[in-house]
Amino acid sequence: MNNQSTPIKEIDVVITGAGFGGLCMAIQMREEDNDNFVLLEKSHDIGGTWRDNSYPGCACDVQSHMYSYSFAPKNDWSKRYAPWNEIQKYILDTAEKYNIRPFCRFNQEVTSAVFDETAGRWTVKTTAGDTYLCRHFILASGPLHVPQIPNIKGLENFKGHVFHSARWDHDYDLEGKNVVSIGTGGSAIQYCPEIAPKVKKLHVFQRTPAWVLPRDDRKYLGIEKTAFKLIPGWRKLHRFRLYWTNESRVWPMFHPSVAKSLSQIAKTWIRFQVKDKTIAKQLTPDYTIGCKRILISNKYYPMFNRDNVELVTDGIREVKENSIVTQDGQERPVDCIILGTGFVVDPRQYMQDFELVGAGGRQLMDDWKDHTEAYYGTSITGYPNLWMLIGPNTGLGHNSIIFMIEAQVQYILNCMKAIEERESDYMEVKSQAQESFNAKLQELLKDTVWSSGCQSWYQQADGRNTTLWPKSTWRYWLETLNVKKNDYNFTRLAQDQMGIDYSADAQAENARNAETADSATKKPTRRKRTSKKPATEPSAV
């Protein structure tokens, strides 16, 4: 922590998180000719989850041409499902293309954000000791950035090597080692088949089996890449087809009887892939397909036909200095433990040390004590001009989250425009609008596969699903296309204490950096918007 006194920096918008969401928000602000923002990132570079996850076999489970911005296409994706390094390069290239780096402040983890309703400002503080005063505060940190470390007796005493899949140690040589992989989620089903041929013995510890479906993966031919480049309409048609193919996958989730029929087909697939009938049975879930996240891999099930791979379904009793003991008393010698245990996805846990104070001193962790909720996953009652990306109930299990991010970014920009149009300082979603919205969502979720009886990370401990959007993605886009202004309160302050055209340090630094970079890339310097709002008496508009 920097204890030196630093000047308070005034800025129109503070974005926290430089992954796909924060980057999209920054790009679209620039496209709106508003360079009056900063992007605060807790790590050293742009990329989010694709910067952090570099384990063997790491790849996206959404097709490359869908897992990318609609406004920034990439014609030369190498495969239908891109590996992590190609996605990360796409993110970095896109940031460069739109000149976002001058607006980034790295190694700046946000520790608190407090709203002052008399001034219409958020005070945002970081671990570096910087303080920002902003009109809009945007949370774009996403839910997949805090590794879930299991509480296993004796793990701290293990003398071998331990690391989480999201913090993969590439310097550690797995060749000839006895390795334990704990967890069988989206990461483990990718890295386990990659390391199995290298290790002496791989013990895959499974608590609950997952439905793993085949991946229709292949490399793109050179002629296809050329066609995507020379015929934009062909690439758009390809993306259009992928979108609707993915979207069709959600319908069984809305109809559990259909999903149960698909489960029978999936069981046949497991028996076909795994030679040992006992292992095949252990790998077969007892819940309806879709209740937990569906995984895709062509390598996971065949991996269990290897002599050096063991599926372990007994729970762990304890970890000793050089071994693991299961509940049945069996002790296995271990050199390395890999934690494929996913992430802390409940914001009440990964945000518990983050002070977020809204109007009247209310605190988000108190408001979310029983459950997390928001209005279209973007705005929260009691927190004016606070915007979220991939907030509660906007996650997906069937299509590209980038589609949802773009819709949310456009919605937030429209909300900002609505404030300007009404000559207001801030807007806040009405409590009855948020309550009604979430009541309808939860009612829709009751009849889906996601509520068919299993326990998944989609749900809180009480069973309430606070993660998934229970409709088609095109419905989300359509419902957020326009701002329902009657669902918000608009407030105008007596004095214009928060204009948009600042002369503060942060904006001056942005202007210098952006103009230099824009000149180098032959981009025109972007104009800054100025507020036309006169000072008036306080009122609710």
Disulfide bonds with the S-S distance in Angstrom:
Cys291-Cys454 1.97
